[in-house]
Amino acid sequence: MELIVEQADSNSYLASTEIIDVQDPAVQAIIADIRTRADSDVARAQAAFEYVRDQIQHSFDVDSDVVTIRASDVLGQREGICFAKAHLLGALLRGLGMAAGFCYGRT
């Protein structure tokens, strides 16, 4: 597999976008909570991962027809398939000041 860097400017991996909507108030609330509970980048990254893993259901696992894409929608619905959960994790990481990009694949 070849890694293709889409953006030369690393700041773009910190930016809020339509899908990775870091500035959404609900996303910001989770980011603020993680900041208060974790005191290092490693601990914050782990807390963000564990939040998405433990608090957001995988849509297939709960036999749901709901389709979420935007990070805030994943958070609001409390579910999403793998790429949607990754969008929320990316938004949390970006909001915590950690560059996050995505690699999508087809099987």
C-alpha positions as CSV (number, residue, x, y, z in Angstrom):
1,M,0.0,0.0,0.0
2,E,1.3,3.4,-0.9
3,L,0.7,6.4,1.4
4,I,-0.4,9.4,-0.6
5,V,-0.2,12.7,1.3
6,E,-3.0,14.9,0.0
7,Q,-1.9,18.1,1.6
8,A,1.6,19.4,2.0
9,D,0.5,21.9,4.7
10,S,0.2,19.9,7.9
11,N,-2.2,22.6,9.3
12,S,-4.8,21.1,7.1
13,Y,-4.7,18.0,9.2
14,L,-5.8,20.1,12.2
15,A,-8.6,22.0,10.4
16,S,-12.3,21.7,10.9
17,T,-14.2,20.7,7.8
18,E,-17.8,20.0,6.8
19,I,-17.4,16.4,7.8
20,I,-14.7,16.7,10.5
21,D,-16.7,19.4,12.2
22,V,-14.4,20.1,15.2
23,Q,-16.1,23.4,16.0
24,D,-19.5,21.8,16.7
25,P,-20.5,22.5,20.3
26,A,-21.2,18.9,21.2
27,V,-17.8,17.8,19.8
28,Q,-16.1,20.7,21.7
29,A,-17.8,19.5,24.9
30,I,-16.2,16.1,24.5
31,I,-12.8,17.7,23.7
32,A,-13.1,19.9,26.9
33,D,-13.9,16.8,29.0
34,I,-10.9,14.9,27.6
35,R,-8.6,17.9,28.3
36,T,-9.7,18.0,32.0
37,R,-9.3,14.2,32.5
38,A,-6.0,13.6,30.6
39,D,-2.7,15.4,31.2
40,S,-0.6,14.5,28.2
41,D,-1.0,14.1,24.5
42,V,-0.7,10.3,24.8
43,A,-3.4,10.2,27.5
44,R,-5.6,12.5,25.5
45,A,-5.3,10.4,22.3
46,Q,-6.1,7.3,24.3
47,A,-9.1,8.9,25.9
48,A,-10.4,10.1,22.6
49,F,-10.0,6.6,21.1
50,E,-11.6,4.9,24.1
51,Y,-14.5,7.4,24.0
52,V,-15.3,6.5,20.4
53,R,-14.7,2.8,21.0
54,D,-16.9,2.6,24.1
55,Q,-19.6,5.3,23.6
56,I,-20.3,5.0,19.9
57,Q,-22.0,1.9,18.6
58,H,-21.1,0.4,15.2
59,S,-24.3,0.6,13.1
60,F,-24.0,-2.9,11.8
61,D,-23.6,-4.3,15.3
62,V,-26.8,-2.8,16.4
63,D,-28.6,-3.6,13.1
64,S,-29.3,0.0,12.4
65,D,-30.3,1.7,9.1
66,V,-29.0,5.1,10.4
67,V,-26.2,6.4,8.2
68,T,-23.9,9.1,9.8
69,I,-21.0,10.8,8.2
70,R,-20.3,14.1,9.9
71,A,-18.5,13.8,13.3
72,S,-21.3,15.7,15.0
73,D,-23.9,13.4,13.6
74,V,-22.0,10.4,14.8
75,L,-21.9,11.9,18.2
76,G,-25.6,12.9,18.1
77,Q,-26.8,9.5,16.9
78,R,-24.3,7.6,19.1
79,E,-23.6,5.3,16.2
80,G,-21.8,5.0,12.8
81,I,-20.0,2.5,10.6
82,C,-16.2,2.4,10.7
83,F,-15.4,5.5,8.6
84,A,-18.0,7.6,10.5
85,K,-16.5,6.6,13.8
86,A,-13.1,7.5,12.4
87,H,-14.5,10.9,11.5
88,L,-15.5,11.5,15.1
89,L,-12.1,10.3,16.4
90,G,-10.4,12.6,13.9
91,A,-12.4,15.5,15.0
92,L,-11.6,14.9,18.6
93,L,-7.9,14.5,17.9
94,R,-7.8,17.6,15.8
95,G,-9.6,19.5,18.5
96,L,-7.0,18.3,20.9
97,G,-4.2,19.8,18.7
98,M,-3.2,16.4,17.1
99,A,-2.9,16.2,13.3
100,A,-5.3,13.6,12.0
101,G,-5.8,12.4,8.4
102,F,-7.8,9.5,6.9
103,C,-7.1,6.5,4.7
104,Y,-10.1,5.0,3.1
105,G,-10.1,1.7,1.4
106,R,-12.3,-0.6,-0.6
107,T,-12.6,-4.3,-0.1
